[in-house]
Amino acid sequence: MNSRLKILLEAMAGAAGGFVAWAIMEPIEFLTSDTQRLVADAAAWWSLAIFGAIMGSAISAAIGAVEGLATGSRRQFWRSVVIGAVVGLGGGLIGLYFGQVVYARLQPQPAGGALTVSLFGFLQGVVARAVGWALVGLAIGVAQGVPSWSPRKMKHGMIGGGIGGFFGGMMFDFIGEIFQMGGELSRFVGMTITGAAIGFFLGLVQDLMKQAWVVVLRGRNEGREYILDKAVSVLGRDELVDVGVFGDPSVAPWHAAIKLDGGAYVIEDLETSPGGTLVNGQRVSRQVLREGDTIQLGATKILFHEKVGSAPARRARDVSATPSPRVPAVADNICAFCGQEKDPRTGDCACTPVAPPAPGFAPAMEAAGATPGTGAVMPRLSEMPATAAQARLVGISGPYAGQTIPLSGEVLTIGREAGRDLQLSGDGTVSRRHAVLRVEDGGYVIADEGSSNGTFVNGVRINAQLLRSGDRIRIGASEFVFEAGGAF
């Protein structure tokens, strides 16, 4: 599942967990006294601790179920549910117990035991409860990182769970006061909202703070997203690995690993499968990953994403430390397909077919062949002559790497469906009608056409943007540099 769906499901699961906790505890008078006194005796403290344990366990188990579903593994699912319930139980017990200590210290109590009804006193009580429930949220957040034993996920979970618990605790008193609800209804609304808030903010913080992630392009879990939140993330067919590649017998249980090494994400083949590990179609033993790289294990293709600016500058040793059998496809003067040096004047190479130039963009696309293994229609350089005064796109990664695409018309349509001027049919992350590039006021503007995965310019997702020479455009696994030529 993608990140937006996961956030929504975690919010819904948290609300369901809050409801289950309410349904369990509401009939037990020992746990739901409506008295307005502060907790003072041992029995009341125990009731509060049990209240927190049940609420923490139910909400944590429900959110853990979504975390388990996100992996696509049945064993991971039950592991996340059980660990979430156990850690949430202990965390809820301790969190609400100590939260009540904070509540008791902050909540005003005038002589006679009646709570003040002043605005300041009410707000003070709201903050006191919010702090207490935030501690429960912290414990629930930590529980989500325990199954994978990821310190980063625990930290992000604490932040999101704490925010959600604080928000839910505030809403508990506000809603009860505004709508003049009795204790039973107030607890139902308050616990449900608290669960939803914890689930929502927990998922949101994890998504906002992720540095690198992968998306399955083709295979059993197509479209599923995995956040790389550990120093070493293992990819394979085993149900307990970090990135599950299931249903493909050519993938080993532990097939490859993505490691965070000196600020760079590096993939290493674990040499457990005859098919090996491929990056951008080339077999590798160790390879530094960059935004938009395509990893292939067996028949499964996985797209690597990294936030722009999240990693420091790559050190030279990252590429040279471990020899790689592949021919680098990054040099501008080398063809990505035949490996031969390009003609410095025309850009042609040994594999460029000789054909009469065709005007416009669409004829060149129709005459073009397809690159083996990608299914993407490829433009041929000789069929689309570019002049020095003509704007163009230069492919730097993906199936169009090394290709020059002149912008000779007023409009260039981009997408996966047949009939698009620039057809990216082999990339599952590209929408059928993804983007359009058109001439406006003497310049070129690229506009997203409501695509699922977005259009990016210089690493930023855009709706529409005027292009300048040197801008980097990313659509799915393909990345291009816009060159204005002499037209601007």
Secondary structure, DSSP 8 states (H G I E B T S, - for coil): --HHHHHHHHHHHHHHHHHHHHHHHTT-GGG-----S---SHHHHHHHHHHHHHHHHHHHHHHHHHHHHHHT-HHHHHHHHHHHHHHHHHHHHHHHHHHHHHHHHHS---TTS----SHHHHHHHHHHHHHHHHHHHHHHHHHTTTTTT-HHHHHHHHHHHHHHHHHHHHHHHHHHHHTT--HHHHHHHHHHHHHHHHHHHHHHHHHHT--EEEEEEESTTTT-EEE--SSEEEEESSTTSSEE--S-TTS-SS-EEEEEETTEEEEEE-S-STT-EEETTEEESEEE--TT-EEEETTEEEEEEE-TTSS----HHHHHSS--SS-----TTB-TTT--B--TTT---TT-------SSSHHHHHH--B-TTT--B---GGGS---TTS-EEEEEESTTTT-EEE--SSEEEEESSTT-SEE-TT-TTS-SS-EEEEEETTEEEEEE-S-SS-EEETTEEESEEE--TT-EEEETTEEEEEE-TT--
